[in-house]
Amino acid sequence: MVQEQGSRFGGVRFLVAAAALVILIAGMRAAETLLVPFLLAAFFAVVCVPPVSWLKGRGVPSALAVFLVVAGIIALEVLLAALVGSSLDDFSRALPTYQLRLQDDAGALFVWLEGLGIQISDRTLLEVVDPGAAMRLAAAMLSGLGGALTNSFLIMLTVIFILLEAASFPAKLQAAFGSIESSMAHFNRFSEGLQRYLVIKTLVSLGTGGAVALWLWVMGVDFPLLWGLLAFLLNYVPNIGSIIAAVPAVLLGYIQFGPTRALLVAAGYLVVNLVAGNVIEPRFLGRSLGLSTLVVFLSLVFWGWVLGPVGMLLSVPLTMTAKIALESREESRWMAVLLGPEG
């Protein structure tokens, strides 16, 4: 009897937790316009903590250190907007021309296959496999990020307040709840792991984007800075992010110069991502901080559905945040293991 009541209570508790999760996800999707700037601000704040701490360690006052770091971020944003903004507009205007060229080449391929006796309905196949979809996806992600960054004032203001409050937050918790050494130890492990992951991942992504932009400039592909930015952003999505970032540039190389140059462009992407993903990141991050390929794909779909294009860009950092939080406590470590790669 007691066992039956316990199992019934466990089932009710599971249903309540599932209902709460559904309500939470629905609320996040409804609050997308407010939640996305806050998530971007939190991301910037975590990345800014090391330089702020470095400045404070050299005697710079806390407020001045925060001001200098935030001013540096704003300067980088202005420079990025000046370099990439016109390229994005030009690419958006040229996108229909590129898509038409790809469809013409696909039509020529169908004619060649029919000459070999292979009958394919070109219209049906183009509806299923659209070669211009990758370019549209790239434009949508970059436009979505640009739209989110239009709230730059709100984002930077939030970053400033987060950085100013970060130093005094543990003392506030201590004053409010008394002795919380155990909880603070878990929180410190979580915050240090998250900060280390985001900082190193950002530096590696910057190197990846710079190398891609340089290679595409050498190859003569249009808009190299734009594709370098896309490679930087999608490097936060392991395994499949580099593929998504490479497809538009490879297609553009094919449109401009033909298959040989497109293969060279693809080879450059392959070398850059192999070095970054198999040499640099494992050395500094360790393989234990990875995610399984299935989790990466599902997080990309889920966060993209909840938060739009910016959610796709932040999908892996958000999932890694949950994984690091689970790893910080022994009782939830098994869930972090399930999220990680094999072995």
N, C-alpha and C positions, 0 to 999 in steps of 0.2 A: 504493500500500500504506500509506504513512504517512498519507495523507488519510483512508483508510478507518478506520485505527486511531484517528485523531483524532476522527472523527465518532462512532465507537463509544464512545470515552471520554466525549465530550460527552453522548451519550444516557444513559450510565450515571450521569454526574454529575447530569443532570436528574432521573432517577428517584430517586436518593438524596436530592436536595434536596426533591422532592415528598413522599417518604416521611417525611422529617424534619418537613416542614410539617404533614402529617397527624397525626403523633405530638404535635407541639407544640399543635395545636388541640385534640386529644382531651385532653391534659393540662390545658389551660386550662379546658375545660368541666368536667372532673372536679374541678378545684380552684376552682370558682366561689365557694364560700363563703369561701375565704381570699383569693382574688384581688380580689374586688369591694371589700372594705374597703381593701386596699392601693392600688387604683387611685383610690378616692375620696380617700385620704390624699395621694397624689401630686398629684391635682388641687388639693386645698386648699393644699398646700405651694407649688405653683407660683404660685397666686393670692396667697399670703401673702408671697412674696419682696419685692415692691415696698414694702409698708408696713414690713416688718422692716428693709429697707435704709434707708428714710427715717428711721426712728427711730435706727438706728445712726449715720447721718450727722449726727444732732443730739446726739451724745454719749451716747445711752442704751446701757448695756452690752448685749452680744449676748443673753445669757440673759434679761435683763429685757425686751428688745424682743420676743423670741419669746413670752415669757409674756403680754405685753400683747396681742399680735395673736391668739394662740390663745384667750385669755380673751374677746376680742371676738367671735370665731367662735362660741364656746360660748354666749355671751349671745344672739347672733342665732339660733342653733338653738333655744334655749329659748323665745325670743319667738315664733319661727315655729311651734314645736310648740304653744304656747298658743293662737295665733291660728287655725291651720289644722287642728290635730288634731281638735277637736270638729266642724269643718265636714266633714272627711273621714268621720268616723263617721256623722254625720247623712246625708251624701250616700249612703254605702253602704247605710244602712237604707232610704232613699227610692228607691234605684235600681230595685227591682222595680216600684214604682208608676209611675215614669217610663217604664220599658220597656213596661208594660201600656198606658199612655196612647198611646205611639207606635204600638203594634200596633193599637189601636182606630182611630186616625186613618188608619193604612195600610189597614185594612179598609174604612173609609168611602171612601177613595180608590178601592179596587178596585170597590166597588159603583157609584160614579159612572162609572168607566170602562166597566163592564158596561152601564150605561144608555146609553152612547154606542155600544154594539155591539162593544166591545173585550173579548174574553174572556181573562182572566188567572187562572191558578191562584194564589190568594193564599198558600196554604201553601207551595207550591214556591218562589215568589218571596221569601217571608220567610226561607226557609232559605238562599237564596243572598244576598239583600240584607237584612241585619238592621239596622234603624235604631238599635237599642240597642247594637250592637257597639262604636261609638265611645265610648259612656259606660263600657262595661265595660273597654275598653282604657285609658281615662283612670284609672279606679279602680285597675286592676292596676298601672299605672306608678307612681302615687302610693303605693300600698301597698307595692310593691317597694322604692321609695326609703326609705319609712319603716322597712321591715324591715332594710334595709342600715344605716340610721343607728342602729339599736338597738345596733350595735357602736361607739357613739360614743367610748367610752373607748379602745378599741384604735385607732380612726382618729386621734383627737387625739394619742395617745401617739406614733404613727408620724409624724404631722405635726411634732411637737416635735423628734424625733430627726432627721428629714430637714432641718429648718431649721437645727438646730445643726451638722449635718455639712456643710451646703452650702458654708459659707465655707472650711472646711479641706480640702474634697475635691480641688481642683486641686493644692494643696501635697502631698497624699498621693500623687497620681498622679506628680507630679514626682519625689518621693523614691523611689517604687517603680520607675519605668521610665526615669528620667533625662530626657534632652532630648525633650520631646514637644510642641514649639511648634506643629507643623503639626496634630497631632491635637487639641490644645487649641483651636486656631483654629476647626476644624470644630465642636467641641463647643460653643464659645462662640456661634457663629452659630446653631446649633441651639437652645440653651437660651434665647438672647435672642429668637429668633423665636417659640418656643413660649410663652414668658412673655408677650410682647407680645400674641400672639393670644388667650390665655386671659384675660388681664386686661381687654383691651378688649371681648372678647366677653361677659365676665361683667357689665361695666358696662352694655353695651347691653341685655343680657338683663334686668338689673334694671329699667332704664327701661321696657322693653317690658312686663314683668310688672306694674309699677306703673301704667302707662297703661291696660292692659287691665282691671285690677282696678277702677280709678277709673271707667272707662266702664261696666262692668257694674253697679257700684254705682249710678251715675246712672240706668241703664236699669231698675233694680229686679230684676235677675236674682239668683236665689238663689246663695249661696256665691261671692261675687265674689273673695274672697281665695284660695279654692281654685283658681279658674280663672286668677287672676293668677300663682299659683305654677306651674301647668301651663304657662302661656305663657312664664314665665321659664326653665323647664327645657327646653322644646322649642324655644326660640329657638337652642339650640346645634345644632339640626338644621335647616340652611337649606333653603329651597325647600318641603319637605313638612312640616316641623315646625310651622309656623304654621297650616297647614291642619288637621293632627291636633289642635292645641290649640284651634282655633276651633269644630270640629264639635260637641263636647259642650255648650258654652255656647250656641251657636246653637239647638241642639235644645231645650235647657232654656228659652231665651227663647220658642221656639215653643210649648212645653207650657204655660208660664205665661201668655203674653199673646197668642199667635197669630202669624200670618205677618208682620204689619207690624213688630212689635217684633223678631222674629227677623232680619228684613232690616236693621234699624238696628244690631243687635248685630254682624251680619256686616260691615256697612259700617265700624263702629268698628275691628274687627280688621284690615280691609283697609287703612285709613288708617295705623294704628299700624305694621303690618308693612311697608308701602311706605316710610314714612319711615325706619324702622330699617334695612331691608334695602337700600334704593336711595340713601339720602342719608347716613346716619350711618356705617354700617359701611364702605362704599367709601372714605369720606373718611379714616378713621383706620386701616383695615386694608389698603386697596388691593384691587383685584380679583384680583391675582395669588395671594392666599392662599385663594381660593375652591376649591370642589370641583365637579366636574360633577354634574348631577342624578342620573345613573345611579350614580355612585360613592356619592353620599349615600344613595340607596335601598338599594344592595347592602350598604353598611356598616351601615345600620340593621337589615337582615335578619340579616346575619352576626353582629354583636355581640349582637343580641337573642337569637339562637339559642345563642351561646356563654355569655353572662353573664346572661341573663334581662332583666327590665325595666330594671335599672340599666345594662346593656350598651346598650340602646336609647338611653338618655339620654346615655351617654358615647360613643356610636358615632362621632360626627363629631369630638369632641376627640381620640379615639384615632387616627382616620384622619388628622386634621390633624397629629398628632405624627409619624406615619410620613411624611407629605408634606414637612413641614419638615425632617426628618432627611434625606430624599432630596435636598432642595434644597441642603443644606449642602455637598454634594460634587459636583464637576463630572461625575464618571463616572456618577452616579446621577440627575442632574438630569432626564434624559429621562423617567424613570418619574414624577417629580413633575409634569412637563408633561402626561403622559397622564392623571393623576389630576385635573388642574385643569379649569376651564371652557373652553369654546371660545374660542380666541384668546388 
